[in-house]
């Protein structure tokens, strides 16, 4: 308590005593024991009331020692085992984590990482991927505004994530301990192979291969690509101490429709320690057709180039930009995109009524809506000459096809004339429109399917801003391009809607996430969220079958098949209530990315240590690292004073005591006839 509070308490005693004395002893006729008792009761009552008004506070100080955190992070990926560094990594971890002096100075926090970062004191070194970037992001999130050291026990070979050298906070030192044999061995490696997933029959598809050599002498290697028992390409590549990389560009023929499996391999006469990285399998699905799209416009607009670029990110699509007055035949196209149609489009639209090609209409400020009212039956437009900005609102109940919300609500507004739009046909709305934050109840992007003919309509121009915003939000155009591609895919198919729609890849690499999604629709073609879907996956070689349930997501059912070994698999998805089934197959290619390394990446780890002003260490220098951490004055423990203030009394109980004292005084006075 403060001095002022103590003085107020003493003054309260004086005031309570004075008032009690004045009432029961000063000029009192009788000074009996009853008066003494009444004076004491009055003293306690007045003193209690004054204490209640003063409300004295007690301050308690607790001293706490806060140690600097030490992030001890162990690489739990399979490459540690492959480099025969498992025991050494465990030994280093124990030596640092269990050191009494380290424990006394630091708050040791044990973590591990492979694909993900997590807290752990046990390690199995079975991780299928190495993501050092995840370590940096998680440590930044956990230790905000704290200066702390990080000890990384790793080989430095990253297989996923961003470049970790610049991911760590530069103000917090990182001390990598390099595990694995750093002796340089002769090694040939297929570092990367780039190929499109799809090719077209009777065409040639490009293959780009990056080769890497580690060694001290000149050699000649044999590089070949084979399919089954036949070699489709072969050439000799020379390497030397000064020429350690090579890039090969090939064009391979796509003669047979279907999934084609190839193997790239590089060999030499010299013996290598690691041959896992000499081979890389890849697959290409050869298809016999390409979707041709006519983007018809009579004006110039940034949307046109963006739509073409977005659609053609899928190699199966080819977009041709034409003027409505110059187009000669519609038969060579699979889809028509009518950009801001006017009366100039009359010939095209009349011809399409006979051709029956699916169309995608995009409107804007130059669109002739009276003309559109005459040429289509899905919407009735009553538009003014005033321009308006329309924001998008995603419809989570949309079930025409599987699509995710890519952040439509955060996209810039599209511009269209102000007016009312009334749907007249069987319309599925993906995006509704808003003016500022007011819902209009009108569609912004909608789809329709009528007697096998499909169409889509986007009511607004400036979709180029959406693609740009998507890139800003995701550092990639991929999500927006997938959204456009799904619209084109919907329009490219004239098949009637199936009740069970399954999405999957035809091939996967070992270690990749193997996800299969499905949608089940009821008789009204509405997404059925009460469906019961199961999948049976069979290895075609071993005939072993595994069964799983598909779990419901936002607008689809999904199953994750991670952990399957390389090989060919067939699968069948069944809806248990209706007995509807879907069957297909996929292949898991034999490729373990964690076995591609011969040595730890000392160069990258050295850069990381320099970037954070730390220092790189090797296993035999663990004692030096411990001493460096102990002697570093930056990492001193902090004495923290936790001050808590609490009332000296509980005012509720004090009120009860005061009431009791006053009541007792009144009864005594009443009993003795003093009232």
VOGU-3710 file (C-alpha; in Angstrom, 3 decimals, decimal comma):
1> xxxxxxxxxx> 0,000/0,000/0,000  1,053/3,591/-0,596  1,824/6,074/2,208  -1,309/8,069/1,355  -3,478/4,963/1,809  -1,907/4,247/5,231  -2,494/7,868/6,341  -6,136/7,655/5,190  -6,620/4,449/7,216  -5,142/6,121/10,328
11> xxxxxxxxxx> -7,369/9,157/9,750  -10,369/6,799/9,414  -9,536/5,283/12,810  -9,408/8,763/14,363  -12,685/9,850/12,730  -14,511/6,620/13,681  -13,192/6,816/17,262  -14,098/10,501/17,599  -17,655/10,038/16,355  -18,207/7,002/18,627
21> xxxxxxxxxx> -16,805/8,874/21,640  -18,908/11,936/20,908  -22,151/9,963/20,654  -21,796/7,543/23,580  -19,387/9,198/26,101  -19,321/12,921/25,592  -21,975/14,476/27,854  -23,380/10,967/28,417  -25,365/10,587/31,592  -24,385/6,964/32,011
31> xxxxxxxxxx> -21,062/5,374/31,077  -22,061/1,777/31,542  -20,659/-1,299/29,812  -23,605/-1,192/27,411  -22,528/2,252/26,263  -18,997/0,953/25,850  -20,277/-1,918/23,694  -22,451/0,410/21,617  -19,530/2,814/21,137  -17,342/-0,059/19,951
41> xxxxxxxxxx> -20,032/-1,247/17,515  -20,466/2,284/16,168  -16,674/2,639/15,833  -16,492/-0,561/13,776  -19,435/0,485/11,549  -18,028/3,940/10,767  -14,534/2,575/10,285  -15,892/-0,101/7,891  -17,737/2,516/5,829  -14,604/4,679/5,579
51> xxxxxxxxxx> -12,466/1,662/4,594  -15,053/0,846/1,919  -14,640/4,368/0,542  -10,831/4,261/0,669  -10,672/0,745/-0,876  -6,972/0,065/-0,079  -5,020/-1,808/-2,787  -2,203/-4,322/-2,171  0,501/-4,672/-4,827  2,328/-8,004/-5,190
61> xxxxxxxxxx> 5,536/-8,320/-7,214  6,605/-11,694/-8,636  10,006/-11,993/-10,288  10,202/-14,379/-13,273  13,246/-15,443/-15,272  12,482/-15,567/-19,035  15,021/-17,577/-21,013  15,808/-16,966/-24,670  14,154/-19,630/-26,854  16,506/-21,931/-28,780
71> xxxxxxxxxx> 14,818/-23,419/-31,851  16,422/-26,832/-32,323  15,108/-28,113/-35,657  15,827/-31,580/-37,066  15,383/-32,610/-40,723  13,005/-35,591/-40,549  13,019/-36,353/-44,288  13,999/-39,632/-45,899  17,126/-38,107/-47,465  18,813/-38,128/-44,023
81> xxxxxxxxxx> 18,485/-41,916/-43,905  19,574/-42,270/-47,527  22,753/-40,253/-46,844  23,467/-42,555/-43,854  23,212/-39,624/-41,451  20,324/-40,829/-39,283  22,425/-41,872/-36,269  24,606/-38,776/-36,486  21,572/-36,488/-36,598  20,108/-38,150/-33,493
91> xxxxxxxxxx> 23,467/-37,941/-31,711  23,786/-34,227/-32,476  20,234/-33,566/-31,315  20,819/-35,340/-27,997  24,155/-33,610/-27,463  22,619/-30,146/-27,821  19,154/-30,700/-26,337  20,409/-32,532/-23,225  23,387/-30,256/-22,495  22,866/-28,894/-18,928
101> xxxxxxxxxx> 24,469/-25,526/-19,696  22,264/-25,087/-22,807  19,164/-26,018/-20,810  20,154/-23,570/-18,075  20,619/-20,652/-20,491  17,965/-21,365/-23,134  14,376/-22,488/-23,404  15,141/-25,410/-25,741  12,283/-26,036/-28,187  12,609/-29,256/-30,193
111> xxxxxxxxxx> 11,056/-29,332/-33,654  11,112/-31,446/-36,783  10,247/-30,810/-40,409  9,690/-32,658/-43,659  6,647/-31,586/-45,652  5,389/-29,683/-42,601  6,890/-28,138/-39,473  5,886/-29,453/-36,060  7,068/-29,670/-32,454  8,600/-33,067/-31,649
121> xxxxxxxxxx> 11,353/-34,800/-29,669  11,171/-38,056/-31,659  12,252/-38,541/-35,247  11,747/-41,399/-37,728  13,319/-39,812/-40,855  10,538/-41,095/-43,129  9,340/-37,747/-44,542  8,644/-37,811/-48,269  9,468/-34,130/-48,914  11,797/-31,487/-47,460
131> xxxxxxxxxx> 10,415/-27,990/-46,961  12,886/-25,694/-45,192  10,779/-22,697/-46,180  8,060/-23,990/-43,813  10,589/-23,838/-40,935  11,256/-20,156/-41,601  7,563/-19,228/-41,845  6,576/-21,092/-38,670  9,439/-19,745/-36,566  8,550/-16,190/-37,636
141> xxxxxxxxxx> 4,958/-16,806/-36,584  5,816/-18,451/-33,239  8,519/-16,005/-32,096  7,317/-12,555/-33,088  9,502/-9,641/-31,921  11,956/-12,005/-30,193  15,691/-12,323/-30,796  16,578/-16,032/-30,741  19,013/-18,502/-32,364  18,024/-21,418/-34,615
151> xxxxxxxxxx> 20,044/-24,630/-34,867  19,248/-26,601/-38,045  20,343/-30,238/-38,207  19,875/-30,944/-41,916  21,455/-31,881/-45,228  20,087/-28,696/-46,803  18,483/-30,510/-49,753  15,060/-28,925/-50,243  12,440/-30,557/-52,480  9,434/-28,251/-52,005
161> xxxxxxxxxx> 8,679/-24,669/-51,011  10,378/-21,357/-51,783  14,135/-20,788/-51,651  14,911/-20,973/-47,941  18,092/-18,861/-48,041  16,122/-15,615/-47,862  13,077/-16,966/-46,005  14,554/-16,775/-42,501  14,439/-13,566/-40,501  17,778/-11,814/-41,034
171> xxxxxxxxxx> 17,922/-10,523/-37,431  17,826/-14,038/-35,946  20,975/-16,075/-36,455  20,746/-19,537/-37,994  23,399/-22,154/-37,220  23,140/-25,042/-39,701  24,810/-28,334/-38,756  25,497/-30,184/-41,997  24,864/-33,944/-41,811  25,758/-36,385/-44,556
181> xxxxxxxxxx> 28,984/-37,230/-46,324  30,412/-34,086/-47,933  33,008/-36,053/-49,912  32,503/-35,357/-53,603  31,624/-38,472/-55,597  31,222/-38,855/-59,330  27,531/-38,479/-60,001  25,282/-38,034/-63,026  21,824/-36,714/-62,355  18,620/-35,881/-64,221
191> xxxxxxxxxx> 18,005/-32,696/-62,301  14,686/-31,742/-63,890  12,460/-32,899/-66,730  9,769/-30,645/-68,175  6,964/-32,023/-70,329  3,291/-31,192/-70,862  0,781/-33,664/-69,474  -1,094/-33,746/-72,772  -0,129/-34,079/-76,417  -2,151/-34,415/-79,588
201> xxxxxxxxxx> -2,142/-37,395/-81,870  0,102/-37,218/-84,940  1,925/-34,233/-83,452  5,259/-34,030/-81,668  5,505/-32,927/-78,061  8,532/-31,131/-76,542  10,640/-32,568/-73,724  13,202/-30,443/-71,887  15,790/-32,231/-69,730  18,312/-30,641/-67,347
211> xxxxxxxxxx> 21,342/-32,855/-66,664  23,905/-32,316/-63,917  27,363/-33,744/-63,318  29,548/-33,844/-60,204  33,110/-35,052/-60,645  36,725/-34,142/-61,218  37,391/-35,668/-64,637  35,982/-35,494/-68,161  33,469/-38,166/-69,101  31,010/-39,011/-71,852
221> xxxxxxxxxx> 27,498/-40,042/-70,781  24,761/-41,795/-72,693  21,320/-40,213/-72,450  18,273/-42,107/-73,726  14,496/-41,959/-73,594  12,686/-45,258/-73,932  9,089/-46,429/-74,094  8,682/-50,003/-73,056  11,443/-52,014/-74,737  12,087/-49,518/-77,532
231> xxxxxxxxxx> 14,390/-46,501/-77,430  12,788/-43,398/-78,959  15,772/-41,075/-78,545  19,482/-41,453/-77,704  22,516/-39,166/-77,683  25,956/-38,771/-76,079  26,647/-35,894/-73,703  30,130/-34,727/-72,684  30,888/-33,398/-69,196  34,040/-32,008/-67,598
241> xxxxxxxxxx> 35,067/-30,170/-64,411  34,279/-26,916/-66,240  31,091/-28,168/-67,917  28,852/-29,678/-65,268  25,396/-29,050/-66,727  23,620/-29,752/-69,987  20,172/-28,936/-71,356  18,567/-31,271/-73,885  15,510/-30,309/-75,924  13,709/-33,078/-77,795
251> xxxxxxxxxx> 10,572/-33,494/-79,865  8,988/-36,924/-79,395  6,218/-38,319/-81,613  2,673/-38,775/-80,244  1,389/-41,587/-82,433  -0,840/-43,597/-80,089  -3,889/-42,248/-78,282  -3,947/-42,818/-74,523  -1,537/-42,658/-71,601  2,051/-43,145/-72,769
261> xxxxxxxxxx> 4,786/-43,913/-70,216  8,406/-42,966/-70,945  11,681/-43,402/-69,090  14,638/-41,010/-69,273  18,000/-42,456/-68,182  21,589/-41,237/-68,171  24,509/-43,662/-67,740  28,292/-43,708/-67,970  31,043/-46,312/-67,794  32,329/-44,886/-64,483
271> xxxxxxxxxx> 30,820/-46,272/-61,280  28,435/-44,031/-59,336  27,516/-44,097/-55,660  23,917/-43,069/-56,322  21,999/-44,311/-59,365  18,525/-43,386/-58,137  18,873/-39,958/-59,719  19,937/-41,378/-63,095  16,380/-42,296/-64,043  13,190/-40,312/-64,282
281> xxxxxxxxxx> 9,842/-41,625/-65,479  7,302/-39,353/-67,086  3,958/-39,774/-68,767  2,025/-37,991/-71,482  -1,626/-38,494/-72,319  -2,123/-38,382/-76,079  -5,546/-37,117/-77,115  -7,037/-37,072/-80,565  -8,642/-33,646/-80,587  -8,116/-30,051/-79,583
291> xxxxxxxxxx> -10,813/-27,621/-78,498  -10,973/-24,755/-80,982  -12,557/-21,577/-79,709  -13,614/-18,513/-81,679  -13,358/-15,297/-79,658  -15,600/-12,979/-81,690  -15,437/-9,237/-81,084  -15,964/-6,080/-83,081  -14,064/-3,870/-80,613  -10,606/-3,774/-79,033
301> xxxxxxxxxx> -10,495/-4,360/-75,293  -7,926/-5,657/-72,728  -10,382/-8,451/-71,841  -9,859/-10,112/-75,211  -6,131/-10,698/-74,786  -6,545/-11,826/-71,169  -9,293/-14,325/-72,043  -7,184/-15,791/-74,868  -4,097/-16,070/-72,655  -6,033/-17,607/-69,774
311> xxxxxxxxxx> -7,773/-20,218/-71,932  -4,591/-21,223/-73,750  -2,752/-22,043/-70,513  -4,425/-25,404/-71,123  -2,606/-26,917/-74,088  -5,859/-28,544/-75,222  -7,353/-25,157/-76,099  -6,761/-22,987/-79,146  -8,333/-19,517/-79,307  -8,759/-17,567/-82,541
321> xxxxxxxxxx> -9,751/-13,893/-82,329  -12,048/-12,906/-85,233  -14,286/-10,043/-86,256  -17,980/-11,016/-86,601  -18,013/-9,675/-90,177  -14,949/-11,707/-91,188  -15,824/-15,141/-89,820  -16,615/-17,524/-92,664  -17,489/-20,881/-91,137  -18,474/-21,981/-87,644
331> xxxxxxxxxx> -17,973/-25,682/-88,246  -14,253/-25,602/-87,394  -14,957/-24,278/-83,879  -16,129/-26,089/-80,748  -17,042/-22,989/-78,710  -18,039/-19,426/-79,584  -17,204/-16,561/-77,222  -19,322/-13,553/-78,185  -17,677/-10,484/-76,678  -20,116/-7,576/-76,310
341> xxxxxxxxxx> -22,461/-8,596/-79,155  -24,249/-5,987/-81,244  -26,257/-6,147/-84,459  -22,953/-6,861/-86,225  -23,179/-10,361/-84,688  -26,523/-11,162/-86,301  -25,069/-13,298/-89,083  -22,928/-15,298/-86,616  -25,796/-15,904/-84,194  -28,197/-16,883/-86,980
351> xxxxxxxxxx> -25,622/-19,336/-88,342  -25,076/-20,781/-84,860  -28,786/-21,566/-84,514  -28,192/-24,136/-87,236  -24,681/-25,213/-86,136  -25,696/-25,577/-82,470  -22,278/-24,637/-81,059  -22,106/-23,867/-77,342  -21,556/-20,163/-76,666  -20,214/-17,849/-73,981
361> xxxxxxxxxx> -21,629/-14,307/-74,045  -19,739/-11,470/-72,314  -21,549/-8,150/-72,093  -20,379/-4,626/-71,340  -20,942/-0,978/-72,002  -21,054/-1,345/-75,810  -23,428/-4,347/-75,837  -26,741/-3,991/-77,686  -29,147/-5,495/-75,130  -32,202/-4,995/-77,349
371> xxxxxxxxxx> -30,465/-7,191/-79,921  -29,681/-9,775/-77,223  -33,339/-9,869/-76,160  -34,225/-10,863/-79,708  -31,501/-13,498/-80,113  -31,640/-15,497/-76,857  -34,343/-16,756/-74,508  -32,532/-17,240/-71,188  -32,670/-13,613/-69,994  -34,789/-10,512/-70,386
381> xxxxxxxxxx> -32,749/-7,293/-70,299  -34,143/-3,872/-69,440  -31,048/-1,687/-69,402  -30,441/2,049/-69,184  -27,634/4,120/-70,672  -26,044/4,629/-67,238  -22,869/2,691/-66,377  -22,662/0,808/-63,091  -19,978/-1,161/-61,211  -21,022/-4,662/-60,118
391> xxxxxxxxxx> -19,207/-6,690/-57,449  -19,368/-10,488/-57,335  -20,904/-12,751/-54,704  -20,074/-16,482/-54,827  -22,957/-18,971/-54,694  -21,768/-21,882/-52,522  -24,793/-23,955/-53,610  -23,720/-23,942/-57,254  -23,548/-27,591/-58,370  -23,396/-27,625/-62,156
401> xxxxxxxxxx> -19,719/-28,567/-61,864  -17,080/-28,540/-59,126  -15,496/-25,122/-58,602  -13,894/-23,350/-55,641  -14,313/-19,767/-54,501  -11,045/-18,153/-55,607  -11,820/-14,897/-53,798  -14,495/-13,516/-56,129  -15,801/-11,175/-53,407  -12,418/-9,416/-53,283
411> xxxxxxxxxx> -12,144/-8,895/-57,044  -12,588/-5,424/-58,604  -16,073/-4,645/-59,941  -17,122/-5,369/-63,508  -18,803/-2,614/-65,485  -22,141/-3,008/-67,221  -25,105/-0,747/-67,987  -27,487/-0,280/-65,071  -30,816/-2,064/-65,344  -32,799/-5,156/-64,477
421> xxxxxxxxxx> -31,985/-8,683/-65,632  -34,641/-11,389/-65,362  -33,832/-15,065/-65,816  -36,423/-16,903/-67,923  -34,833/-20,298/-68,542  -33,218/-23,037/-66,474  -30,289/-21,000/-65,132  -27,527/-21,978/-62,687  -25,967/-18,885/-61,123  -22,343/-19,108/-59,986
431> xxxxxxxxxx> -21,867/-15,394/-59,203  -24,550/-12,921/-58,188  -24,059/-9,179/-58,484  -23,847/-6,463/-55,837  -23,751/-2,697/-56,156  -21,347/-1,711/-53,408  -22,702/-3,826/-50,508  -26,286/-4,025/-51,751  -27,349/-7,325/-53,284  -29,212/-6,877/-56,562
441> xxxxxxxxxx> -30,629/-10,396/-56,756  -29,424/-10,518/-60,379  -26,797/-12,850/-61,878  -23,264/-11,800/-62,762  -22,054/-15,150/-64,132  -24,551/-17,879/-65,010  -24,730/-21,128/-66,965  -27,558/-22,973/-68,680  -28,123/-26,362/-70,276  -31,105/-26,974/-72,492
451> xxxxxxxxxx> -31,626/-30,092/-74,623  -27,928/-30,820/-74,769  -26,922/-27,270/-75,699  -24,898/-25,346/-73,154  -24,253/-21,644/-72,748  -22,719/-19,212/-70,287  -23,037/-15,464/-69,782  -20,846/-12,945/-67,941  -22,609/-9,640/-67,365  -19,781/-7,128/-67,221
461> xxxxxxxxxx> -16,530/-6,081/-68,843  -13,018/-5,642/-67,358  -12,474/-9,268/-66,379  -8,772/-8,545/-67,011  -8,765/-6,872/-63,588  -9,903/-10,159/-62,015  -6,921/-12,051/-63,406  -4,559/-9,338/-62,206  -6,103/-9,306/-58,707  -5,896/-13,106/-58,533
471> xxxxxxxxxx> -2,186/-12,899/-59,277  -1,718/-10,252/-56,565  -3,541/-12,440/-54,024  -1,874/-15,752/-54,931  1,380/-14,749/-56,698  0,101/-16,836/-59,599  -2,497/-16,762/-62,369  -3,236/-20,462/-61,822  -6,458/-20,179/-59,774  -8,060/-17,728/-62,189
481> xxxxxxxxxx> -6,978/-19,763/-65,225  -8,433/-22,938/-63,686  -11,723/-21,082/-63,127  -11,833/-20,021/-66,806  -10,780/-23,505/-67,927  -13,674/-25,093/-66,023  -16,094/-22,791/-67,815  -14,567/-23,774/-71,174  -14,608/-27,441/-70,163  -18,323/-27,161/-69,346
491> xxxxxxxxxx> -19,010/-25,583/-72,740  -16,745/-27,985/-74,637  -18,842/-31,003/-73,682  -22,263/-31,714/-75,133  -22,818/-34,779/-73,000  -25,844/-34,798/-70,808  -25,088/-34,437/-67,153  -24,146/-37,630/-65,356  -25,319/-38,339/-61,858  -21,792/-39,309/-60,720
501> xxxxxxxxxx> -18,929/-37,068/-61,876  -15,374/-38,008/-60,839  -12,237/-35,873/-61,171  -8,775/-37,456/-61,068  -5,395/-37,510/-62,808  -4,275/-40,370/-65,014  -0,849/-40,528/-63,365  0,906/-39,376/-60,187  4,499/-39,319/-58,952  5,402/-41,260/-55,809
511> xxxxxxxxxx> 5,136/-38,998/-52,775  2,609/-36,650/-54,384  -0,801/-36,050/-52,865  -3,197/-38,449/-54,608  -6,649/-36,903/-54,335  -9,773/-38,068/-56,128  -12,954/-35,981/-55,918  -16,501/-36,846/-56,915  -19,903/-35,196/-57,158  -23,209/-37,019/-56,978
521> xxxxxxxxxx> -26,402/-35,401/-58,322  -29,981/-36,419/-57,621  -32,701/-36,790/-60,283  -33,192/-33,024/-60,354  -29,461/-32,621/-61,007  -28,964/-31,058/-57,589  -25,850/-31,813/-55,566  -26,752/-34,538/-53,073  -24,998/-33,865/-49,761  -26,466/-37,042/-48,266
531> xxxxxxxxxx> -24,873/-39,410/-50,774  -22,759/-42,326/-49,529  -19,730/-42,768/-51,767  -17,089/-45,480/-51,430  -14,017/-46,263/-53,509  -12,305/-49,608/-54,108  -8,695/-49,321/-55,328  -6,990/-52,410/-56,771  -3,310/-52,904/-57,573  -3,326/-54,581/-60,988
541> xxxxxxxxxx> -0,146/-56,537/-60,202  -0,760/-57,793/-56,664  -4,592/-57,792/-56,997  -4,767/-56,300/-53,507  -7,863/-54,132/-53,006  -8,374/-51,364/-50,462  -11,702/-49,693/-49,693  -12,289/-46,169/-48,462  -15,194/-43,802/-47,843  -15,222/-40,456/-49,616
551> xxxxxxxxxx> -15,573/-37,519/-47,216  -17,886/-34,612/-47,962  -16,308/-31,224/-48,668  -17,931/-27,930/-49,671  -19,475/-29,119/-52,927  -17,792/-32,457/-53,568  -16,691/-35,699/-51,939  -12,980/-36,420/-51,632  -10,568/-39,217/-50,761  -6,821/-39,029/-50,176
561> xxxxxxxxxx> -4,828/-42,076/-51,306  -1,393/-41,033/-50,036  0,941/-43,890/-49,181  0,298/-46,065/-52,225  3,412/-47,557/-53,837  4,359/-47,165/-57,491  2,320/-49,250/-59,919  -0,885/-49,451/-61,938  -4,225/-49,203/-60,149  -7,850/-49,545/-61,128
571> xxxxxxxxxx> -10,588/-48,034/-59,010  -14,345/-48,000/-58,786  -16,477/-45,381/-57,006  -19,962/-46,442/-55,962  -22,916/-44,521/-54,542  -24,437/-46,989/-52,068  -28,045/-45,776/-52,200  -28,509/-45,661/-55,978  -25,778/-48,232/-56,839  -24,381/-45,763/-59,436
581> xxxxxxxxxx> -20,738/-46,538/-60,245  -17,748/-44,970/-61,997  -14,621/-46,944/-62,929  -11,238/-45,830/-64,224  -7,534/-46,264/-63,615  -4,368/-44,346/-62,737  -0,673/-45,047/-62,448  1,801/-44,035/-59,752  5,222/-43,468/-61,294  8,281/-44,710/-59,395
591> xxxxxxxxxx> 10,001/-41,510/-58,355  11,376/-40,789/-54,860  12,625/-37,234/-54,854  14,402/-37,699/-51,515  16,773/-40,240/-53,110  18,046/-37,825/-55,731  20,908/-36,420/-53,646  24,482/-37,677/-53,187  25,782/-34,931/-50,892  24,344/-32,326/-48,553
601> xxxxxxxxxx> 23,891/-28,863/-50,009  26,743/-27,159/-48,164  26,689/-24,132/-50,484  23,050/-23,252/-49,774  23,463/-23,740/-46,007  26,567/-21,536/-46,043  24,545/-18,823/-47,796  21,800/-19,167/-45,188  24,274/-18,800/-42,311  25,853/-15,738/-43,958
611> xxxxxxxxxx> 22,448/-14,172/-44,663  21,485/-14,379/-40,971  25,023/-13,636/-39,648  25,210/-17,103/-38,185  27,801/-19,791/-38,879  27,786/-23,195/-40,520  29,040/-26,200/-38,528  29,823/-29,840/-39,228  29,076/-32,785/-36,901  32,576/-32,812/-35,336
621> xxxxxxxxxx> 32,150/-29,122/-34,452  29,087/-29,549/-32,248  31,052/-28,599/-29,107  32,189/-25,387/-30,791  28,560/-24,517/-31,570  27,524/-25,154/-27,958  30,316/-22,926/-26,666  29,411/-20,205/-29,181  25,794/-20,232/-27,995  26,801/-20,162/-24,325
631> xxxxxxxxxx> 29,276/-17,307/-24,795  26,978/-15,159/-26,919  25,816/-12,228/-24,782  22,885/-11,527/-27,120  20,986/-14,421/-25,595  20,808/-13,436/-21,931  17,897/-14,418/-19,722  15,568/-11,565/-18,802  14,285/-10,951/-15,272  10,644/-10,039/-15,612
641> xxxxxxxxxx> 8,606/-8,434/-12,827  4,933/-9,393/-12,827  3,081/-6,852/-10,728  -0,467/-7,657/-9,604  -2,786/-5,344/-7,710  -5,690/-6,636/-5,623  -8,115/-5,017/-3,126  -7,264/-5,515/0,557  -10,879/-6,308/1,343  -13,845/-7,903/-0,353
651> xxxxxxxxxx> -16,449/-5,115/-0,494  -19,404/-7,525/-0,500  -18,410/-9,165/2,773  -17,538/-5,783/4,300  -21,041/-4,507/3,463  -22,537/-7,566/5,167  -20,366/-6,978/8,287  -21,326/-3,287/8,399  -25,023/-4,177/8,111  -24,600/-6,749/10,892
661> xxxxxxxxxx> -22,858/-4,238/13,179  -25,543/-1,585/12,637  -28,313/-4,152/13,184  -26,696/-5,384/16,408  -26,315/-1,830/17,659  -29,995/-1,089/16,924  -31,259/-4,222/18,739  -29,123/-3,505/21,820  -30,366/0,078/21,963  -33,947/-1,123/21,473
671> xxxxx> -33,632/-3,769/24,175  -32,246/-1,318/26,681  -34,754/1,417/25,917  -32,217/3,780/24,432  -34,263/4,578/21,323
//
